[in-house]
Every structure is written in C-alpha cells, then in structure tokens.
Amino acid sequence: MPRRKPPARRPQRHKDVLHRQGRHRAHDFRCVGCRLDVPLEAPGTAHRNHCPHCLVSLHVDRRVPGDRAASCRGRMEALSMSVRPDGEWMIIHHCLACGELSANRIAGDDNALVLIRLALKPLQGLTDAGHRTLLAL
C-alpha cells in the first residue's frame, strides 16, 4: 500500500485571545509557581513583584523595587510575613537560587487565604503538648 503524504502545514492563525487591546504579553506575565497569567498592574503598589494567587516571585530587583537589575532571576518563595511600624504588611521572600531575603509589599488583589496561611505558618510547628499547654491558658 502506498504511503500517504503528510498534509501541508498551514500558518498559525492570529490568536486574539492573547493579543487584543490590553491583553498583550507586555501587560502581564506568567507565574513560575502556579503558571497563571498575572497582570502587571497591582492595586496598592507601583511595581508588581509576586503572583497574587500563590505569592511566588522571581529575583529580578536588586536594591530598589522595580529596578529589574538583579542578575539572579531565581525563583523566590514566600517565607513569612512581617509588619512595618506603620501597620503595613510585608511578604518576606527567599530566593531559592542565591538565598537572598527581600521584603515586598502585599498588593490589594493578593489571595487573602494564602496570606493568612503564610501569617499562621509559624504556629504550625506546635506539638500536641504545646497545643494542650496553649489551650490550658
């Protein structure tokens, strides 16, 4: 039986889902943690530096937020939370590539449940005996 020729490849069609006004890749980025598209605009901060869904970031800033001068480009995991004297909450990120720590402002669209879990993370290490002691107080 004679072999069939594979069909000729057609050029890829224009995908207006990603390229319509306001949705081009220049206006968002793909999260390295959860792989969701994240808009660069963030309520409450001038520079989006982490995913609002999973709080994962990339090590792109060196000294000033938004400078994009770091050469590391490593994945930064949310390690803990901190509070400034003025009451503003900060996410402490740890770079998995170079080990650097950085503090980043939370954004208005960050997932509240993930933020609360991160804030309560130090309490997860309690043993049963420690838990019973806290309940007795």
Summary of the structure (lengths in Angstrom):
residues: 137
radius of gyration: 21.6
end to end distance: 84.6
largest distance: 84.6
contacts: 294
relative contact order: 0.13
helix: 22%
strand: 23%
